[in-house]
Amino acid sequence: MGTRRGKAVIVAVQLPEVTSDELASSVAELERLVTTLGYTVVARVQQARSHLAAAAVVGEGKLQELAALTGGSGDTAVVVP
């Protein structure tokens, strides 16, 4: 395992063509990779969307949730699969 680098938030977006099982598997794999890189996963944020918007991958509510989790300090890595 690597040296602890800090905290990470895993962000996942479920599009219509992705099943809940596929999303869970993808998030679990990503969490293992992030942990291997030395980060501590402190939260997971998931959102179902019909499509990806040009301005943001997640909606405004999820962006606010991420801001609350990270405190806007930049101390927490946000990882999106």
GUKOLKOL-976030 format. One line per field, with one value per atom (N, C-alpha, C, CB): residue number from 0; residue in one letter; x, y, z. Coordinates in nm, 2 decimals. Atoms other than C-alpha are relative to their C-alpha. Glycine has a CB too. Example, Ala and Ser with C-alpha at 12.3 -4.5 7.8 and 13.67 -1.06 7.14 Angstrom:
drenro	[0/0/0/0/1/1/1/1]
zase	[A/A/A/A/S/S/S/S]
u	[0.09/1.23/0.09/-0.10/-0.09/1.37/-0.08/0.04]
v	[-0.12/-0.45/0.12/0.00/-0.11/-0.11/0.11/0.05]
w	[0.00/0.78/0.00/0.12/0.00/0.71/0.08/-0.14]
end
This chain:
drenro	[0/0/0/0/1/1/1/1/2/2/2/2/3/3/3/3/4/4/4/4/5/5/5/5/6/6/6/6/7/7/7/7/8/8/8/8/9/9/9/9/10/10/10/10/11/11/11/11/12/12/12/12/13/13/13/13/14/14/14/14/15/15/15/15/16/16/16/16/17/17/17/17/18/18/18/18/19/19/19/19/20/20/20/20/21/21/21/21/22/22/22/22/23/23/23/23/24/24/24/24/25/25/25/25/26/26/26/26/27/27/27/27/28/28/28/28/29/29/29/29/30/30/30/30/31/31/31/31/32/32/32/32/33/33/33/33/34/34/34/34/35/35/35/35/36/36/36/36/37/37/37/37/38/38/38/38/39/39/39/39/40/40/40/40/41/41/41/41/42/42/42/42/43/43/43/43/44/44/44/44/45/45/45/45/46/46/46/46/47/47/47/47/48/48/48/48/49/49/49/49/50/50/50/50/51/51/51/51/52/52/52/52/53/53/53/53/54/54/54/54/55/55/55/55/56/56/56/56/57/57/57/57/58/58/58/58/59/59/59/59/60/60/60/60/61/61/61/61/62/62/62/62/63/63/63/63/64/64/64/64/65/65/65/65/66/66/66/66/67/67/67/67/68/68/68/68/69/69/69/69/70/70/70/70/71/71/71/71/72/72/72/72/73/73/73/73/74/74/74/74/75/75/75/75/76/76/76/76/77/77/77/77/78/78/78/78/79/79/79/79/80/80/80/80]
zase	[M/M/M/M/G/G/G/G/T/T/T/T/R/R/R/R/R/R/R/R/G/G/G/G/K/K/K/K/A/A/A/A/V/V/V/V/I/I/I/I/V/V/V/V/A/A/A/A/V/V/V/V/Q/Q/Q/Q/L/L/L/L/P/P/P/P/E/E/E/E/V/V/V/V/T/T/T/T/S/S/S/S/D/D/D/D/E/E/E/E/L/L/L/L/A/A/A/A/S/S/S/S/S/S/S/S/V/V/V/V/A/A/A/A/E/E/E/E/L/L/L/L/E/E/E/E/R/R/R/R/L/L/L/L/V/V/V/V/T/T/T/T/T/T/T/T/L/L/L/L/G/G/G/G/Y/Y/Y/Y/T/T/T/T/V/V/V/V/V/V/V/V/A/A/A/A/R/R/R/R/V/V/V/V/Q/Q/Q/Q/Q/Q/Q/Q/A/A/A/A/R/R/R/R/S/S/S/S/H/H/H/H/L/L/L/L/A/A/A/A/A/A/A/A/A/A/A/A/A/A/A/A/V/V/V/V/V/V/V/V/G/G/G/G/E/E/E/E/G/G/G/G/K/K/K/K/L/L/L/L/Q/Q/Q/Q/E/E/E/E/L/L/L/L/A/A/A/A/A/A/A/A/L/L/L/L/T/T/T/T/G/G/G/G/G/G/G/G/S/S/S/S/G/G/G/G/D/D/D/D/T/T/T/T/A/A/A/A/V/V/V/V/V/V/V/V/V/V/V/V/P/P/P/P]
u	[0.08/0.00/0.09/-0.09/-0.08/0.11/-0.01/-0.05/0.00/0.17/-0.14/0.11/0.13/-0.15/0.01/-0.05/-0.01/-0.21/-0.11/-0.01/0.11/-0.53/-0.14/0.00/0.13/-0.90/-0.06/-0.10/0.06/-1.11/-0.15/0.06/0.15/-1.48/-0.02/-0.08/0.03/-1.59/-0.14/-0.01/0.12/-1.85/-0.04/0.02/0.04/-2.05/-0.13/-0.02/0.12/-2.31/-0.05/0.03/0.06/-2.55/-0.09/-0.09/0.07/-2.67/-0.10/0.09/0.11/-2.98/0.05/-0.10/-0.05/-2.77/0.09/0.08/-0.08/-2.58/-0.09/0.10/0.08/-2.74/0.06/0.00/-0.05/-2.72/0.11/-0.12/-0.11/-2.50/0.13/-0.04/-0.12/-2.26/0.06/-0.04/-0.05/-2.24/0.07/-0.12/-0.06/-2.18/0.14/-0.09/-0.13/-1.90/0.10/-0.02/-0.09/-1.74/0.05/-0.07/-0.04/-1.75/0.09/-0.13/-0.08/-1.61/0.15/-0.06/-0.13/-1.32/0.07/-0.01/-0.07/-1.25/0.04/-0.10/-0.04/-1.25/0.13/-0.12/-0.12/-0.99/0.12/-0.02/-0.12/-0.77/0.04/-0.04/-0.03/-0.80/0.07/-0.13/-0.07/-0.71/0.14/-0.09/-0.13/-0.42/0.10/0.00/-0.08/-0.30/0.03/-0.07/-0.03/-0.29/-0.11/0.12/0.11/-0.62/-0.09/-0.07/0.11/-0.88/-0.13/0.02/0.13/-1.23/-0.09/-0.06/0.08/-1.44/-0.15/0.05/0.15/-1.77/-0.01/-0.05/0.03/-1.94/-0.13/-0.03/0.11/-2.18/-0.05/0.03/0.05/-2.40/-0.13/-0.04/0.12/-2.66/-0.04/0.03/0.05/-2.88/-0.03/-0.12/0.03/-2.90/-0.04/0.13/0.04/-3.06/0.11/-0.13/-0.11/-2.76/0.10/-0.05/-0.10/-2.44/-0.02/0.15/0.02/-2.48/0.14/-0.07/-0.13/-2.21/0.06/-0.03/-0.06/-2.17/0.05/-0.11/-0.04/-2.14/-0.04/-0.06/0.03/-2.13/-0.11/0.13/0.11/-2.36/-0.08/0.06/0.09/-2.65/0.04/-0.14/-0.04/-2.64/-0.01/-0.10/0.01/-2.77/0.12/-0.13/-0.12/-2.49/0.13/0.02/-0.11/-2.24/0.00/0.00/0.01/-2.36/0.04/-0.14/-0.04/-2.33/0.15/-0.07/-0.15/-1.97/0.07/0.04/-0.06/-1.89/-0.01/-0.07/0.02/-2.03/0.10/-0.14/-0.09/-1.82/0.14/-0.02/-0.14/-1.50/0.03/0.04/-0.03/-1.54/0.06/0.08/-0.06/-1.41/0.14/-0.08/-0.14/-1.06/0.10/0.03/-0.09/-0.92/0.08/0.10/-0.08/-0.79/-0.05/-0.02/0.06/-1.01/-0.01/-0.15/0.01/-0.97/-0.14/0.11/0.13/-1.29/0.03/-0.10/-0.03/-1.28/-0.12/0.08/0.12/-1.53/0.03/-0.06/-0.03/-1.54/-0.04/-0.07]
v	[-0.12/0.00/0.12/0.00/-0.13/0.36/0.08/0.08/-0.09/0.64/0.07/0.10/-0.07/0.81/0.14/0.00/-0.14/1.12/0.09/-0.02/-0.09/1.25/-0.07/0.13/0.05/1.21/0.01/0.08/0.00/1.13/-0.02/-0.11/0.02/1.15/-0.07/0.13/0.08/0.89/0.06/-0.15/-0.06/1.05/-0.09/0.15/0.09/0.82/0.05/-0.15/-0.04/0.90/-0.12/0.12/0.12/0.63/0.05/-0.08/-0.03/0.68/-0.12/0.02/0.10/0.48/-0.14/0.05/0.13/0.21/-0.07/0.03/0.06/0.13/-0.06/0.10/0.06/-0.12/0.04/-0.15/-0.03/-0.07/-0.09/-0.02/0.09/-0.38/0.04/-0.14/-0.05/-0.24/0.12/0.03/-0.12/0.09/-0.04/0.10/0.05/-0.08/-0.06/-0.09/0.07/-0.29/0.10/-0.10/-0.11/0.02/0.08/0.08/-0.08/0.22/-0.08/0.04/0.08/-0.07/-0.01/-0.14/0.01/-0.11/0.14/-0.04/-0.14/0.27/0.02/0.10/-0.02/0.27/-0.07/-0.04/0.07/0.00/0.06/-0.15/-0.07/0.19/0.12/0.03/-0.12/0.51/-0.03/0.08/0.05/0.33/-0.04/-0.11/0.05/0.17/0.12/-0.09/-0.12/0.52/0.08/0.09/-0.06/0.61/0.10/0.07/-0.09/0.81/-0.08/0.06/0.06/0.74/0.05/0.04/-0.03/0.73/0.04/-0.11/-0.05/0.95/0.01/0.13/-0.01/0.96/-0.05/0.15/0.03/0.84/0.08/-0.16/-0.07/1.05/-0.06/0.16/0.06/0.89/0.08/-0.15/-0.07/1.04/-0.07/0.15/0.05/0.89/0.12/-0.09/-0.11/1.11/-0.06/0.09/0.05/1.07/0.02/0.07/-0.03/1.22/0.09/0.07/-0.09/1.42/0.14/-0.05/-0.14/1.79/0.06/0.09/-0.06/2.01/0.07/0.09/-0.08/2.23/-0.07/0.10/0.08/1.97/-0.14/0.06/0.15/1.59/-0.03/-0.08/0.02/1.61/0.13/-0.04/-0.12/1.84/0.09/-0.05/-0.10/2.15/-0.05/0.12/0.05/1.97/-0.09/-0.08/0.09/1.71/0.09/-0.11/-0.09/1.99/0.07/0.11/-0.06/2.15/-0.10/0.06/0.10/1.82/-0.02/-0.13/0.01/1.79/0.11/-0.01/-0.12/2.14/-0.02/0.13/0.02/2.05/-0.10/-0.04/0.11/1.73/0.05/-0.12/-0.03/1.89/0.14/0.01/-0.13/2.23/0.10/-0.02/-0.10/2.40/0.03/0.13/-0.03/2.37/-0.06/-0.06/0.06/2.16/-0.12/0.10/0.10/1.91/-0.14/0.01/0.13/1.63/-0.02/-0.01/0.04/1.46/-0.04/-0.10/0.05/1.41/-0.09/0.12/0.10/1.10/-0.04/-0.12/0.03/1.05/-0.11/0.12/0.11/0.71/0.04/-0.13]
w	[0.00/0.00/0.00/0.12/0.01/-0.07/0.13/-0.11/-0.11/0.17/0.01/0.00/-0.01/0.30/-0.05/0.15/0.06/0.09/0.05/-0.15/-0.04/0.23/-0.02/-0.09/0.01/0.19/-0.14/0.10/0.14/-0.12/0.01/-0.09/0.01/-0.21/-0.14/0.01/0.12/-0.47/-0.05/0.02/0.06/-0.71/-0.12/-0.05/0.10/-0.93/-0.06/0.05/0.07/-1.20/-0.07/-0.10/0.06/-1.31/-0.12/0.10/0.12/-1.67/-0.02/-0.12/0.02/-1.80/-0.04/-0.10/0.05/-1.97/0.10/-0.13/-0.10/-1.65/0.11/0.06/-0.10/-1.41/0.14/-0.01/-0.14/-1.03/0.04/0.10/-0.02/-1.01/-0.06/-0.04/0.07/-1.27/0.07/-0.15/-0.07/-1.09/0.13/0.03/-0.13/-0.75/-0.02/0.07/0.03/-0.91/-0.04/-0.11/0.04/-1.07/0.12/-0.11/-0.12/-0.75/0.09/0.07/-0.09/-0.55/-0.05/0.02/0.06/-0.80/0.02/-0.15/-0.01/-0.80/0.14/-0.05/-0.14/-0.42/0.03/0.09/-0.03/-0.41/-0.07/-0.06/0.06/-0.66/0.07/-0.15/-0.07/-0.47/0.13/0.03/-0.12/-0.15/-0.02/0.07/0.04/-0.32/-0.02/-0.12/0.03/-0.42/0.13/-0.09/-0.13/-0.05/0.06/-0.01/-0.05/-0.01/0.10/-0.11/-0.08/0.26/-0.05/0.15/0.06/0.11/0.12/-0.08/-0.11/0.34/-0.03/0.05/0.04/0.14/-0.14/0.01/0.14/-0.17/-0.03/-0.01/0.05/-0.37/-0.13/-0.01/0.12/-0.63/-0.05/0.02/0.06/-0.87/-0.13/-0.03/0.12/-1.14/-0.09/0.02/0.09/-1.45/-0.14/-0.02/0.13/-1.79/-0.10/-0.04/0.09/-1.96/0.07/-0.13/-0.06/-1.88/-0.06/-0.03/0.05/-1.90/-0.03/0.12/0.04/-2.06/0.11/-0.12/-0.10/-1.76/0.12/0.05/-0.11/-1.49/-0.01/0.13/0.01/-1.45/0.10/0.04/-0.10/-1.14/0.01/0.14/-0.01/-1.07/0.11/0.02/-0.10/-0.85/0.14/-0.02/-0.14/-0.54/0.04/0.01/-0.03/-0.56/0.01/-0.11/-0.01/-0.62/0.14/-0.11/-0.13/-0.30/0.11/0.03/-0.09/-0.12/0.00/-0.04/0.00/-0.24/0.06/-0.15/-0.06/-0.13/0.15/-0.04/-0.15/0.22/0.05/0.03/-0.04/0.23/0.00/-0.09/0.02/0.11/0.07/-0.14/-0.07/0.29/-0.09/0.11/0.09/-0.02/0.02/0.00/-0.04/0.12/-0.10/0.14/0.10/-0.16/0.07/-0.05/-0.07/0.10/-0.04/0.15/0.03/-0.03/-0.15/0.05/0.14/-0.37/-0.03/-0.04/0.04/-0.56/-0.13/-0.04/0.11/-0.79/-0.06/0.06/0.08/-1.06/-0.10/-0.07/0.10/-1.25/-0.14/0.04]
end
